[in-house]
Every structure is written in C-alpha cells, then in structure tokens.
Amino acid sequence: ARARAECVAALMSAGLEDTVGRAQIVAMASRHLAAAIAVDGGHADLLRRIIQDEPTRRRNADVFRWSVRGAVDIARGSPEAAAELLETVWALKGSRDEKTVMMWGVVSLSSTLAQDFEGVRYQAGQVFPEVLPLLGVEAACRILATATHEDYYPQAALRGRYVLRFQGKEGYVIYSLAKLEHSPGHRAPVEMLSALLDWAEQAGVDGLALTVRHLVRHVWHPGVWTSVMERARGGGLVWQEIAVELLTSGALLANPVTRRTAADLLGTLSSQVGGAEHARLEDAVLAAGGISSSDARKPDIRVIDELVSYLDTERLTHRLLIDRLREVERLDEPPEVFYGGIVSGFSALTPQERFGEVENDELGEARLSILDRMSDLSVRLSRSRDQQEWEELGSLFLEVVHDPVLLNRVGPGAEDAVAATIVSGAERLAGFEEATPGSKLGRQVHRVLLLAIGQESGAKEIEE
C-alpha cells in the first residue's frame, strides 16, 4: 500500500508539473490520491497544491469530484487537509457557458462547468456525515459557515447584523431573507446541519454546548439559527439550558427573520423552566427590545408587545413587561410575530407614544392620526398589493408633504419616528405603479427622498 501511495504521489507531482497533458494526468491521479493520503498523511501537501492551483479550480471539476469522494480516506491521513478541501469546494464557480461531456454514445449528454462544480458541492454534503467524526466539531462548523456564506456577507453590516452570545463566545446572526434551502449544493447545507446536530445530540449536553459555541463563532446565516431553534424546541431536556442561554442575548428575538421561531421557542421554554430561567427569558425579551430600538435610552415597545405573551404571563416579574401585557390584552387585534422577516404593523402604543409626542404635543391629534395610519399602511403593503390601500397611502402622503410642520421633520440624519414614517412612506410609494415620474404623487415621492439625503432643492420644489 505504501509503494502504491508513492506511485500515486509521483504521478500527481508529474501531472502538476506537466504543461501538455496536465489536466488529464492530474484527474487520473486524483482518483487514487485519497487512498495515498490515508496511507501517508504527508501526501496531503499534493492535495493542497491542487486546491490552490488556479487552472484546476477553474476548469477541472473531475479532480475535486474524486477528491471529495475520498474525503473520509483523506481525513484518516490528514483531517486538516480534508477540512480545507471541503471548505474550498464552495468557492468553485466554473463557467456556465463552457460545456462538458457527461456521456458518449447513441445519445450524448452534456452539462456545464458550473453544473459540474455544483455537483461537487452536493457530493460534499453527502460525505459530510461520514467525515464529521474525523474532522471535529470546530472544523465541521467552519465548513458549514463557508457553505452558507453567500455573496451578501460582505454587506451584512449594511443589511443588519445582531450580536449573538453564548457561553463566552460571540458572533453574529445577520438579517437576510435568503433561505437555507436555496444555498448551493442542492440543499447540501441543510443536510450538513442536520448531521451536525444529530452528532451533537448523541454527544449529550456537553457535545451540544460545544457545537453551539462553534456555530456562534462561525455561522451567520439566519436559516441555520432557525433550524437550530426548531431542533431545540423539540429536543427535550438536553436542549433546555442551552436554548435559554442562546436566547439570552436577545439577538434571535430581535432579528425579524428569526423572531417568530425564537418566539415559539420562548413559549415552549417558558412553560418548562424554573423561576430563575424564566427571569432570564424575561431579560431576553427586554434585550431584544433594546437591540431593536433606535433610542438607546428606551426599548422598542413594538417588539416587546409582540413577544411578551409568549412568556408565562403568571410568572412575570419585570414591571415593564407586566404593563405591556396589560396594554396588549386590551387590544381587539393583538400584535403578531410573522414568519420570514415581515414586521407586525400593530402596536399597543398610543400615537403620542409611537411618535415621541407625549411631552411635546406639537403635532396635535389629527397629524398623529394620519402618521399612525401611514405607518400601518406601509407595513401592510410590504405583504399585500391591495389597490385601495395603495391609493389611501398615496393620498395621506400628499397631505403630509404639504404640511410644513410635518415636512420640516424630514432631513439628512433625522432619526425621529415622524421623519422615519414619512420617508418610509415615500420609499414604499416608489414602487406604486401610479407614482410615475410625471405624476404629482411621483414628483412628491422623489422630492421627499431628495430632502431625506440633504438635497435642499427637494424642499424648495415641494414648497412650489
């Protein structure tokens, strides 16, 4: 076996140096390289050369296909090299225009390089459960992180990211509507996460805690955390302490994409845990309200109103939560936590509280009523296309922009709720088919948006 391994290594080395039949020789040697590494881990250096070889990364999917098939053998000889391989395959693109041959015969089948590399990623997902025990949890979590990190990750801070803490480790869960099921590799990340959690549960509480710590450090995708919380909700006592700790930072309750699943987990835990743990869950709701608030001095009451009823209402100890629960219970239509990042348009706040006019009643009841309705319509129209509601929002918007008292609230850097409601209404109406550039509504929408970014001409044109 050792002599065979040396022969394979020599063949691969020759192939990497060859300039004529290079691709064919490397592909041929890659069929046996995994077995060679299992015999002698020193041959893993050849695999690393392949991984870093740009022509192979761009055009030779067969090399990666054979290497991934042999990932278990590679991990036996060099777990580090196997982990590098399984991380690398998620960055392989390939041309969508370059055809490759799948089968010759009476009927020839072809694909593209992009499809071939996608097949390699699918294969990585299939081999992941077998290679996981050889790699270790941290390496497995890094691979899963790479598999779920899409092109939007460099812009994650702009889209919103929430600090997630667990047992001294810190990471992020981002705001993104990208589904985990739509990740590369034909759902491979879904299968990989399931295998990882299966393995962790078999390892008991300590194994679960270790896995969650590494997930917190490495994985940002909200779909991963939604799946983790769904597993925790049905996982029984082994998950209970871990789940409470996971919610404590408030990040999963604050992020609109994960909030509904986190709320369901909150409701399950609140009926099972003792008094001390329930107090931590109350703190988690307050933390979520603080994270979501634009004012560091007070929490976002809307988020608290959505979540408070998921707690054991008979065991509430925080005065703010008790007061908000009473207000919510008075509503005919209480606030609802939606799936998929949609924010509830309902609130137990009065218009004065909602727009910060409790102490300074400059706007008056009539203006606040218009703003309140505009805010609700903007939210409702994020998930419906009701023509009457679009027209109502447009009519209210025109009324608002011709009111100097309200319009003066809009400007660059304005952060109060009044300005936010007006600008949000303009952004929503920009997608309304009747707000054409030549229409009165379209012109006013455009000018408010100019005013919001500091274009003084926007204000002058509105006055005219």
Residue pairs with C-beta under 8 A, 6 or more apart in sequence:
1 35
1 39
2 39
2 40
4 32
4 35
4 36
4 39
5 35
5 36
5 37
5 39
5 40
5 43
6 36
8 29
8 32
8 33
8 35
8 36
8 43
9 33
9 36
9 40
9 43
9 46
11 25
11 28
11 29
12 25
12 26
12 29
12 30
12 33
12 46
12 50
13 46
14 25
15 21
15 22
15 24
15 25
15 26
15 28
15 29
16 22
16 26
16 46
16 49
16 50
16 53
18 25
22 55
23 55
23 56
23 59
23 60
26 50
26 56
26 60
26 63
27 60
27 62
27 63
27 66
30 50
30 62
30 63
30 66
30 67
31 66
33 43
33 46
33 47
33 66
33 67
33 70
34 66
34 67
34 69
34 70
34 71
34 72
34 73
34 74
35 70
35 73
36 43
37 43
37 44
37 47
37 70
37 73
37 74
37 76
37 77
37 78
37 81
38 73
38 74
38 76
38 77
39 77
40 77
41 77
41 78
41 81
43 77
44 74
44 77
44 78
44 80
44 81
47 67
47 74
47 78
47 81
47 84
47 85
48 81
48 84
50 56
50 63
50 67
51 57
51 84
51 85
51 88
56 63
56 64
57 88
57 92
58 93
58 94
58 113
59 94
59 98
59 113
61 92
61 94
61 100
61 113
61 116
61 117
61 119
61 120
62 116
64 85
64 88
64 89
64 92
64 117
64 120
65 116
65 119
65 120
65 123
67 74
67 85
68 85
68 86
68 89
68 120
68 123
68 124
68 127
69 123
69 127
71 82
71 85
71 86
71 124
71 127
71 130
71 131
72 82
72 127
72 130
72 131
72 134
74 81
74 82
74 85
75 82
75 83
75 131
75 134
75 135
76 134
79 134
79 135
79 136
79 139
80 139
82 131
82 134
82 135
83 135
83 139
83 142
83 143
86 124
86 127
86 128
86 131
86 135
86 143
87 142
87 143
87 146
89 117
89 120
89 121
89 124
90 121
90 124
90 146
90 147
90 149
90 184
90 185
91 146
92 117
92 120
92 121
93 114
93 117
94 112
94 113
94 114
94 115
94 116
94 117
95 112
95 113
95 114
96 112
96 113
96 114
97 112
98 112
98 113
99 110
99 111
99 112
100 110
100 111
100 112
100 113
100 116
101 108
101 109
101 110
102 109
102 110
102 111
103 109
118 184
118 185
118 186
121 147
121 184
121 185
121 186
121 188
122 185
122 186
122 188
124 147
124 185
124 188
125 147
125 185
125 186
125 187
125 188
125 189
125 191
125 192
126 188
126 191
128 140
128 143
128 188
128 191
128 192
128 195
129 191
129 192
129 195
129 198
129 199
132 140
132 195
132 196
132 199
133 199
135 143
137 196
137 200
137 207
137 210
137 211
137 214
138 214
140 192
140 196
140 214
141 196
141 211
141 214
141 215
141 217
141 218
141 219
142 218
143 192
144 189
144 192
144 193
144 196
144 215
144 218
144 219
144 224
145 218
145 219
145 220
147 183
147 184
147 185
147 188
147 189
147 192
148 180
148 183
148 189
148 219
148 220
148 221
148 223
148 224
149 220
149 221
150 176
150 178
150 183
152 159
152 176
152 178
153 174
153 220
156 172
156 174
156 176
156 220
159 174
159 175
159 176
160 174
160 175
160 255
161 172
161 173
161 174
161 175
161 220
162 172
162 173
162 174
162 175
162 251
162 252
162 254
162 255
162 291
163 170
163 171
163 172
163 249
163 251
164 170
164 171
164 172
164 173
164 216
164 225
164 246
164 249
164 251
164 252
165 216
165 248
165 249
165 251
166 212
166 213
166 216
166 245
166 246
166 249
167 209
167 212
167 213
167 245
168 213
169 213
169 214
169 216
169 217
170 216
170 217
171 215
171 216
171 217
171 218
171 219
171 220
172 220
172 251
173 220
173 221
173 222
173 225
173 251
173 252
173 255
173 258
174 220
174 221
174 222
174 255
175 222
175 255
175 256
175 257
175 341
176 221
176 222
176 257
177 257
177 340
177 341
178 221
178 223
179 223
180 189
180 190
180 193
180 221
180 223
180 224
180 226
180 227
181 187
181 190
181 223
183 189
183 190
183 221
183 223
189 221
189 224
190 227
193 224
193 227
193 228
194 227
196 211
197 211
197 227
197 228
197 231
199 207
199 211
200 207
200 208
200 210
200 211
200 212
201 207
201 208
201 235
201 238
203 210
203 211
204 238
205 238
205 241
205 242
208 238
208 239
208 242
209 242
212 228
212 242
212 246
215 224
215 228
219 225
222 255
222 257
222 258
225 252
225 258
226 257
226 258
226 261
228 246
229 243
229 246
229 252
229 258
229 261
229 262
229 264
229 265
230 261
231 239
232 239
232 242
232 243
232 246
232 265
233 239
233 243
233 264
233 265
233 268
235 243
240 269
240 272
240 273
240 277
241 277
243 265
243 269
244 269
244 273
244 277
244 280
244 281
246 252
247 253
247 262
247 265
247 266
247 269
247 281
247 284
248 280
248 283
248 284
248 287
249 284
249 287
250 284
250 285
250 286
250 287
250 288
250 289
250 290
250 291
251 288
251 291
252 258
252 259
252 261
252 262
253 259
253 262
253 263
253 266
253 284
253 285
253 287
253 288
253 303
253 307
254 287
254 288
254 289
254 291
254 292
254 303
255 262
256 341
256 342
256 343
257 340
257 341
259 288
259 303
259 306
259 307
259 337
260 337
260 338
260 339
260 340
261 339
263 306
263 307
263 310
263 337
264 310
266 281
266 284
266 285
266 307
266 310
266 311
267 310
267 311
269 277
269 281
270 278
270 281
270 310
270 311
270 312
270 315
271 312
273 281
275 315
278 311
278 312
278 315
279 317
281 311
282 311
282 316
282 317
282 318
282 321
283 318
285 304
285 307
285 308
285 311
285 321
286 299
286 304
286 318
286 320
286 321
288 303
288 304
288 307
289 299
289 300
289 301
289 303
289 304
290 296
290 299
290 300
292 299
292 300
292 302
292 303
293 299
293 300
294 300
294 415
299 320
301 324
301 347
301 348
301 349
301 353
302 335
302 343
302 344
302 347
302 349
304 320
304 321
304 324
305 324
305 327
305 328
305 334
305 335
305 346
305 347
305 348
305 349
306 335
306 336
306 337
306 344
307 337
308 316
308 321
308 324
308 325
308 328
309 325
309 328
309 334
311 321
313 325
316 322
316 325
324 348
327 348
328 334
328 335
328 348
330 348
331 346
331 348
333 346
334 346
334 348
335 344
335 346
335 347
335 348
336 344
336 346
337 344
338 344
338 383
342 382
342 383
343 379
343 382
344 379
345 375
345 376
345 378
345 379
345 380
346 376
347 354
351 357
351 365
351 368
351 369
351 371
351 372
352 358
352 361
352 368
354 372
354 375
354 417
355 363
355 368
355 371
355 372
355 416
355 417
355 418
355 421
356 416
356 417
356 418
357 363
357 368
362 405
363 371
363 405
363 406
363 418
367 403
367 405
367 406
370 396
370 399
370 400
371 400
371 406
371 418
371 421
371 422
373 392
373 396
374 393
374 396
374 397
374 400
374 421
374 422
374 425
375 421
375 424
377 389
377 392
377 393
377 396
377 425
378 393
378 421
378 424
378 425
378 428
380 386
380 389
381 389
381 390
381 393
381 428
382 428
390 429
390 432
390 434
391 434
393 425
393 428
393 429
393 432
394 429
394 432
394 434
394 435
394 441
396 425
397 422
397 425
397 426
397 429
397 441
397 444
397 445
398 440
398 441
398 444
400 406
400 407
400 422
400 425
401 407
401 422
401 444
401 447
401 448
401 462
402 462
406 418
406 422
407 422
407 448
407 451
407 459
407 462
409 416
409 418
409 419
409 422
410 419
410 422
410 423
410 448
410 451
410 452
411 419
411 451
411 452
411 454
412 452
412 453
412 454
414 420
414 452
419 452
422 448
423 448
423 449
423 452
426 444
426 445
426 448
426 449
426 452
427 449
429 435
429 441
429 445
430 445
430 449
432 441
434 441
434 442
435 441
435 442
435 445
436 442
437 443
437 446
443 461
444 462
446 458
447 458
447 459
447 461
447 462
448 458
448 462
449 458
450 457
450 458
451 458
451 459
451 462
452 458
